[in-house]
């Protein structure tokens, strides 16, 4: 039996070890020829918004959703903590729209 994957998603991508952005782990991405969805906290020590955006912008089939205030577990803290419900709903909406647009 052969499997065909219609899309690929990554939640809290391990782009690099914390504090070591020069050791990026994205060499495999060019081999992925299906739509890609990345859900990432902008405070993630394994790859922040700027780092993930620079990677995903080079792939026309990549979508990036940023959880504002989110860390590697997508937990929202600090001044953004009051918005956690909004952030979760935004992630749900993004995933649903991505599935509808890219995978149907």
N, C-alpha and C positions, 0 to 999 in steps of 0.2 A: 504494500500500500504506500502511496506517495501522498505527502501533505503539501498543500499550497497555503501559505500564510497570507491573508489579505492585507495585513498591517502589523505594525510593531509599536509597542508603547514602552516607555521607560519612566518610572516614577522615582524621583530623587536619584538621578543619574550619578554614578561614581566616575565622574570625569577625570579626577586626579586625586591622589592622596591629600588629605588636609594639609594646607601650608606648602604644597609642592606642585603648583600649577604648571611647572615645566615638564612634569611627568604625565602628560595627558594620555588618557586611555580611550581614544576615539579612532584608532587605526582601522577598526572593523566597520565603521559606519559606511564607507563607500561601497562595501559589498552588500549592503541592505538595499534591495531594489523595490521595496514596498513603502507605502506611506508610514511615516514615523511621527509619534506624538511623545513629547517630553513634558512632564509635569515636574516643576522644580521650584524649591523655595529660593527666594532671592538672597537669603542669608546662609545658604548651604555651603559648608566648608569643603565639600567634595566637588563643588562647581557652582559658582554664583551666577546670577542673571547675565552679567556681562560676558562671562566665559561661555555659558551655554548658548547665548545669542550668537556669538561669533562662530560657534560650531554649526548651529542649525541653519544659519543664513546661507551656508554654502551647499545646502541640500534643498532643492526645490520642493521635495515631497515631505519636508519636515515641518512640524508645527510645534511651537513652544508656548506653554502656558506657565506663567509665573505666579506663585503663591506669595503675595506681598507679606513680608515679615516672616515667611516660613523658613525653618531650618531644614536639616537633612531628613527629619521625620515629618516634614511639612507642618510641624507645630508652629503656631503663630504666637509670638510673645511681645512683650513691651507695649508700645503705643498702638500696635496693630491688633492686639489680642481681642479687643472688643469686636473686631470684624470677622472672627473665625467662622461664624455661620455664613456670612456673605462669601468668604473665600471658599468654603466647602461647596456651596451652591454654584459658585463660578466654575470650580473644577468639574462638578457634575455636568453642568451645561456644556462646557468645552468638550468633555469626553463624549457626551451624547451627540453633539454636533459633528465632531470628528468622525465618529462611527457612521453617522448618517451621510456625511459628505464624501468621505474617503473609502468607506468599506461597503457601500450599498450599490 
